[in-house]
Amino acid sequence: DTEANRIVQGSPVTISVPTPLERQGNFYELLNPAINGTGIPIQLYQPGSAGGVGGTAKLSCNGQNNVFCSGQMSQVALNILKMYPLPNANNGAVYNNYTENLNTTNNTFQWDVRMDWNISSKDQVFGRFSYSNMHQFAPSPLCSTLDGWYGDGNNANIGENLAVSETHIFNPNLINEFRLGYNYGNFTEKQFNPNTNVSDTLGLGGIPFTPGQGGLVNVSPNGINGFGTPYYYPTLENEHVLEFLDNVTKIVGNHALKFGVDFQRVNVSELQPVIATGAYNYTGEYTGIPGVANTGSGIADFLANEQNSATTGVANYADNHRWVRSAYGQDDWRATPKLTVNVGLRYDFFGPKT
């Protein structure tokens, strides 16, 4: 048998993007309670104007409140904000002002093959092989360069399964069944541009880069949806499971005795770095007054190159191996023509991961 699926699923998303004025360093809109989402004017302050974090002098340029002068802003940050899509929703508000219908595609192909062979009156064999290949693509609401959306990018899941069984009849009272099974899985979730150091191309230097773990540093400016490679990307997993199983059935008088063992070798390799490309956070504390609500803007801190924190992580593969061993014995005892007693004992040992 074979089967193919072609699925396109639309999902509307709503996010916050910088307004045309904010992309120029003009935050005058934050003073308008009707559109800033707080119901209270948000005042920005000159970074460090009080000699420390934040300040007490209001941010202004040529008499315009909440506006940067051109020499105060990072050109790198200005260029990145211009890559955001323009607002198209929420009547001019500075939040939840962009909506889009994203189409996620899912292409899956799978098939199975099975053969049964009666070698003789005493031996029967069957073999089965199953295969599945799923590819999914989810676009970013920003753009492929900025990325920024957990779940977007390219996902691929490949699975293979093999099973072989041989049943031998020694005599009408003694039967043995041997089975061999093998599972293979390769599961990947990859960000956009995994083999490109996007951070460096945009002017954000010093970001660790390894092919396959590339992309853009994860940046979170309060006030808009962040951009960059999401946490836990890429996620890669390889799985190999080999299984041997044997069952023996012995008929003794009115007893049907059954015994069996099962051995599994489970091997799983995983790569899931928390922050492979690093992370920047801009909270608004440098353009606000610490401890005072409704002051400061994370977007403004980003433009002013005033960073609250930076984090990076180490990406290491985890190779886990374990044995699973099982055994059982049971007796179906037909005590009388109207009463059958089933008695059994099973033991399972799940070995520790190494």
N, C-alpha and C positions, 0 to 999 in steps of 0.2 A: 504494500500500500504506500501511497505517497500523498502529501498534502502541502499546499502553499497558501499562505495568507498575505494579502496586501492591504494594510490598514492605514488610513490617514485620519487622525483624530484632532479636531480643533479644540483648543482650550483658550478662552479669553483670560488675559492677565492685566492687572492694573498695578502700576508702579509709580514712583516719584522720580522725576528727572529735573535737572536744573532749567530754570526759565531763561529766555533769551537775555534778560538783564543780568541774571546771576552769572551767566557765562562771560560777562564783561566785567564782573567784579562789582556790580550794582545790586545791593541788597535792600533797596528802598521798599520793596514789596513786603518785607518782613515787618515793617512798621504798621501794616494794615491788618487789624485783627480779623477782618472779614475773610481774608484769603490765606492767612499764615497757619491756620489750624489750631491756634491756641486761644483765640479770643482776646489776646493781650498783645500789645506791640512788642516786638523783639528788637532790642537795641544791641548793636555791635560796638565794640570798643577797639581802640588801637592796641595791637599786640604789644605787651610789655611796657605800656605807657606808665605803669606805676612801679616800674623797676622789677617786676616779677612776672608770673604767669598772668595772662589777661591784662587788664588795665582799667583806668578810670577816665581816660580821655575818650570821648565818643569818636567812633570811626567816621571820618568825613573827608571829602576832597573838594576843594573849591566851593566850600559852603554847602555841599550836598551831603546830607546825613546818610549813614550806612553805606557809603561808597568808598571803594579803594581808589587810590591814584595808581596810574599805570605802573610806576616804578616799584610798587609794593607787592606785585603779584608774580608768581612763578609762571614762566611761559609754558613750561611742561604741563602744569595743571590747567592752564587756559586751553591748550591744545586738546587735552583729554576731555574736558567738559564739552568742547565743541563736537565731540564724537557721539555724544548722547543723542537719541532722537528728540525732536522738538515736542513740547507738550501738545496734546490734542484732546484733553478732557478736563472736567471739573471747573469749567468757567473761570479760568485765569488763576486758580489757586496754585500755591507753590508745593502742594502735596497731592498724591494720587492723581496726577495730572497727565498721565499717559496710559492709554489702553491699546491693546493689540490682540488679535486672534492668532495664536501660534499653532501651526500644524506639525504635529509629531507623526512621523512615519514609522511603521513597523513592518518589516519584510521577514517572514519566517518560512523556511522550507524544511520539511522533515519527511522521513521515510522509514519503513521497516521491512525486513526480509526474514522469513522463517522457512526452515526445511525440516520435515519429519522423515525419518528413514527407519523402516523395519528391516534390520539386517537379517534377523532370523526370528524364529518363534521365541527365542530366549533373549534377544537383544534389540532394544529400541533406542534410537538416538534422535534428539532434536537440537537444532541450533538456531539462534535468533540474533540479528544485529539491528540496532535502532540508531538513527542519526537525526539530529535536530540542529538547525543553524538559524539564529535569530539576529537580525540587525535592526537597530532602532536609532533614529536621528531626531534630536529635539533641538530646535533653534533657540537662540538667546533673544530676549526681548530688547537687548541693547544692540549688539552686533557681534560678529564672530571674533573681532579683535578684542573688544572689552570683556566678552564672556559674561561672568558675573552671576550666573543663574544655576543653582544646584539642580542637577537633573538634566541639564542641557548637554549637548555634545553627542558623541558617538558611543553607543553601547552595542556590544556583541556578545552573544552567549552561544557557545557550541557545545553540544553534548553527544557522547557516543556510549552505547551500551551493548555488551556482548554477553550472551548466555549460551552455554552448551551443557547438555544433560545426556547421560547414558544410563539406561536401566537394564540390569541383567537379572534374569530369572535362573537361579541355580537349580531350584526345584519348586514345586507348587507351595512349599512351606518356607522358602527362603528367597528374599528379593533384596537386591542392592541398587541404590540410585546414587550416582555421583554427578555433581554439578560444578561447573566452573563459571564464574562471572567476572566481568571487568567493566568498570565505570570510568569514563574520562569526561572531564568538564573543563572548559576554558571560558572564563567570564571576565569581560573587560568593560569598564566605564572610563572613557577618556574625555578630557577637556578639549576645548578648541586649541589648535596650534600646539600640540604636545611636543613637537620637535623644534620649536622656534622660541628664542629668547625675546618675547614680545616686550618685556619690561625694558630691555636694553634699547630696542628700536624706538621706544617712545621717550627715552631719556631718563628712565628710572634705573640708575645703575646700582651695582652692589647686590643684585638679587641672585641667589644660587641657581645655577642652570645645569641640568643634565638632560640629554636627549630622552624623550619619552615623558619627562617630568617638567616640560617647559610651559609656556603660556605667559600670563601676566600676574604680577604680584596682586594679592587680594587687598583691595582698598575699601575701607568703610568710612565714608564721610557722613556724619549725622545730618539728616535732612533730605537725602536722596538715597535711592537704592545703590548699593556699592557695585564695584566692578572688579574684574580680575578672576583668576582661577579659583573656583570654589574649594573649600576645605575638603579633604579626603579624596582629592583627585590627583593622579589617576587611581582607580581601584582595579587591581588585577588579581585574579585567582586561578590557579591550576589545581585540578583535583584528579587523583588517580586512586582507584579502589580495586584491589584484587581480592576475590573471594573463592574459597574452596569449601564445598559442602558435601557431606555424605550421609545417607539415611539407609538403615538396615531394618528390614521387617522379617520377623521370625514367628511362624505359627507353631505353637506347642499346645496340642489338645484344644482346650477352650480359652487359651491365652493368645492374644496377638501382641507380641513384644516388638517395640520399636526403639531404636537407638540412633543417635545422630550427633554429628559434630559440625561446627561452622567456624571457619577461620577467615578473618578479614584483615587486610593490610591497608590502612588508610593513610594516604599522603596528600597533604594540602600545602601549597605554597601561596603566600599572599603578600601583596604590596598595597598598603593604604596609608600613605603619609598624611598626617593631619594638616600640615601647612608646607607643602613641598616648595612652593614659590614665595613663601613669606607673606606677611600681612602688615598693613599699615592701618592705624586708626586715627581718625580726626573727630574729636568730640565737641568742639566749639569752645573749649575752655580758654583758648588763647585769644579769642575775639570776644570773650565774655568776662564776667567777673565771677571767679570761683565761688560756688555756694549761693549764687544769686540766680533764681529761675528766670527764664525768658530773656537771657542774654547770651550772645554768642551763636555761632553757626559752624557746624562741621564743614560745610562747603567753603565757608570763608577761611577757616583754618587751613584747608587744603590749598586754596589759592595763595595764602600767605606763607605756605611751606612751614607751618607750625604743627608738628606732629605730636600726638599724645603718646603713642606707643608703637613699637614695631616688634614683630615676632617672626621667628623662623623655626623650622623643624628639620629633623633628619629623616630621610626616607630609607628604610631598611626592609629587605624581604624577611618574612617569617616562614621558615620551612618546618612544618609540623608533621610528625609521623607517629602512628600509634597502631597497636594490635587490638583487635576485638576477637575474643575467643569464647565460643559457646559450646555447650554439650547438653544432651537431654536423654532421658530414658523414660519409657512409659509402658504401661500394661493395660490393654483393653480385655478385661476378664469377664467372660460371659458366665456369670455364676449360675444362673438358671435361664430357661427360655424366656423369662419375662424380666430379667434383671442383668444389666451389664454394668460393671464397675470400672471406672477409668481412674487409674493412679499414675502419677508421673512426677518427675523431678527435673528441673532445668537449672542450669548454671550459666551465667554470663559474666565475663570479665572484660571490662573496658579499660584497656591499658592506658597509662599516663602518656600525655603528649611529650615527645622529645624533639 
